[in-house]
Amino acid sequence: MKLVCPECKNEVDLTPYPNLAKDQVVECNVCGISLLVTEAGDEVQTEIVDEGK
């Protein structure tokens, strides 16, 4: 599974989320933006929930 942050364009570390699922909120470890998972699979799709730090 791979997720690139739409804000800072860095890869999000998904190791704290071993069972990533739809409607789960993850946080970018670089910029702090919160992302809602809209589709989980080989390619994770998200929507921005909170702009972060």
DONUFI-768062 format. One record per atom (N, C-alpha, C, O, CB): atom name; x, y, z; residue in one letter. Coordinates in steps of 0.05 Angstrom, whole numbers. Glycine has a CB too. Layout:
atome_u_v_w_residu
CA_X_Y_Z_A
...
***
This chain:
atome_u_v_w_residu
N_17_-24_0_M
CA_0_0_0_M
C_18_25_0_M
O_38_26_14_M
CB_-19_0_24_M
N_10_44_-16_K
CA_25_69_-18_K
C_6_92_-19_K
O_-15_91_-31_K
CB_43_68_-44_K
N_14_113_-4_L
CA_-2_138_-3_L
C_16_162_-5_L
O_35_165_11_L
CB_-20_139_22_L
N_12_179_-25_V
CA_27_204_-27_V
C_9_227_-18_V
O_-14_229_-27_V
CB_36_208_-57_V
N_19_243_0_C
CA_4_265_11_C
C_-2_286_-11_C
O_16_294_-25_C
CB_20_279_34_C
N_-27_293_-14_P
CA_-35_313_-35_P
C_-25_341_-29_P
O_-23_358_-47_P
CB_-65_313_-39_P
N_-18_346_-4_E
CA_-9_373_5_E
C_21_377_0_E
O_30_395_-13_E
CB_-16_377_34_E
N_37_359_13_C
CA_67_362_12_C
C_81_344_-8_C
O_105_347_-13_C
CB_78_358_39_C
N_66_326_-20_K
CA_76_308_-41_K
C_96_287_-31_K
O_110_275_-47_K
CB_88_323_-63_K
N_98_283_-4_N
CA_115_263_7_N
C_99_237_11_N
O_74_238_13_N
CB_128_272_34_N
N_113_215_13_E
CA_99_190_18_E
C_92_188_48_E
O_109_193_65_E
CB_117_166_10_E
N_67_181_54_V
CA_57_180_81_V
C_65_153_93_V
O_62_132_80_V
CB_26_183_82_V
N_76_153_117_D
CA_84_129_131_D
C_59_115_141_D
O_45_125_159_D
CB_104_135_154_D
N_52_92_130_L
CA_28_78_138_L
C_33_56_158_L
O_14_41_164_L
CB_15_66_113_L
N_57_54_169_T
CA_63_32_188_T
C_46_35_214_T
O_40_14_226_T
CB_92_33_196_T
N_38_59_223_P
CA_20_61_246_P
C_-9_52_240_P
O_-25_50_259_P
CB_20_89_257_P
N_-15_46_215_Y
CA_-42_38_207_Y
C_-41_11_193_Y
O_-44_10_168_Y
CB_-54_60_188_Y
N_-36_-10_208_P
CA_-32_-37_195_P
C_-58_-48_182_P
O_-55_-63_162_P
CB_-23_-57_216_P
N_-81_-40_191_N
CA_-106_-50_179_N
C_-122_-26_167_N
O_-145_-21_174_N
CB_-123_-64_200_N
N_-109_-13_149_L
CA_-121_11_136_L
C_-147_3_122_L
O_-149_-16_107_L
CB_-102_23_116_L
N_-168_19_128_A
CA_-195_13_117_A
C_-208_39_108_A
O_-201_61_116_A
CB_-212_-2_137_A
N_-229_36_92_K
CA_-245_59_83_K
C_-257_74_107_K
O_-264_61_127_K
CB_-268_50_64_K
N_-258_100_105_D
CA_-269_118_126_D
C_-251_121_150_D
O_-259_132_171_D
CB_-296_108_135_D
N_-226_112_148_Q
CA_-206_116_170_Q
C_-192_142_164_Q
O_-187_148_141_Q
CB_-187_91_172_Q
N_-184_156_185_V
CA_-169_181_182_V
C_-140_175_188_V
O_-133_164_209_V
CB_-180_203_201_V
N_-122_183_170_V
CA_-93_181_174_V
C_-81_208_173_V
O_-92_227_162_V
CB_-81_162_152_V
N_-57_211_186_E
CA_-44_237_187_E
C_-17_235_172_E
O_-2_215_176_E
CB_-40_246_216_E
N_-11_255_156_C
CA_15_256_143_C
C_36_261_164_C
O_34_280_179_C
CB_15_278_120_C
N_57_244_164_N
CA_78_247_184_N
C_97_271_177_N
O_114_277_194_N
CB_94_222_185_N
N_95_283_154_V
CA_112_305_146_V
C_98_332_151_V
O_110_349_165_V
CB_120_303_116_V
N_74_336_141_C
CA_61_362_143_C
C_38_363_163_C
O_28_384_170_C
CB_51_371_116_C
N_29_340_173_G
CA_9_339_193_G
C_-20_340_183_G
O_-38_342_200_G
CB_13_360_212_G
N_-24_340_158_I
CA_-51_342_146_I
C_-66_315_153_I
O_-54_294_152_I
CB_-51_347_116_I
N_-92_317_158_S
CA_-109_294_163_S
C_-123_286_138_S
O_-134_303_124_S
CB_-129_298_186_S
N_-122_260_131_L
CA_-134_250_106_L
C_-154_228_112_L
O_-148_210_127_L
CB_-112_240_87_L
N_-177_230_100_L
CA_-198_209_103_L
C_-194_189_80_L
O_-194_197_56_L
CB_-226_222_102_L
N_-191_164_86_V
CA_-188_143_66_V
C_-215_138_53_V
O_-234_131_66_V
CB_-177_117_79_V
N_-216_142_26_T
CA_-240_137_11_T
C_-239_111_-3_T
O_-260_99_-11_T
CB_-245_160_-9_T
N_-215_100_-7_E
CA_-211_74_-19_E
C_-185_63_-10_E
O_-164_76_-12_E
CB_-212_76_-50_E
N_-185_38_1_A
CA_-161_25_10_A
C_-156_0_-7_A
O_-175_-15_-14_A
CB_-164_17_40_A
N_-132_-3_-15_G
CA_-124_-26_-32_G
C_-95_-22_-39_G
O_-79_-11_-23_G
CB_-142_-28_-57_G
N_-87_-31_-63_D
CA_-59_-27_-71_D
C_-53_3_-73_D
O_-31_12_-66_D
CB_-54_-41_-98_D
N_-72_18_-83_E
CA_-70_47_-85_E
C_-91_60_-67_E
O_-115_56_-71_E
CB_-72_57_-114_E
N_-82_74_-47_V
CA_-100_87_-28_V
C_-109_114_-38_V
O_-92_130_-48_V
CB_-86_90_0_V
N_-135_119_-37_Q
CA_-146_145_-45_Q
C_-157_159_-20_Q
O_-168_147_-3_Q
CB_-168_142_-67_Q
N_-153_186_-19_T
CA_-161_201_4_T
C_-174_228_-3_T
O_-172_237_-25_T
CB_-137_205_23_T
N_-186_239_17_E
CA_-196_267_16_E
C_-185_282_40_E
O_-180_270_61_E
CB_-228_268_16_E
N_-179_307_37_I
CA_-169_324_58_I
C_-191_329_79_I
O_-213_338_71_I
CB_-157_350_48_I
N_-185_324_104_V
CA_-204_328_126_V
C_-196_353_141_V
O_-213_370_147_V
CB_-205_304_145_V
N_-170_356_147_D
CA_-160_379_163_D
C_-133_387_152_D
O_-117_370_146_D
CB_-159_372_193_D
N_-129_413_149_E
CA_-104_423_137_E
C_-79_418_154_E
O_-57_421_144_E
CB_-107_452_131_E
N_-82_411_179_G
CA_-59_404_195_G
C_-45_428_207_G
O_-57_449_212_G
CB_-39_389_179_G
N_-18_425_211_K
CA_-2_444_225_K
C_2_470_210_K
O_16_488_219_K
CB_25_432_233_K
***
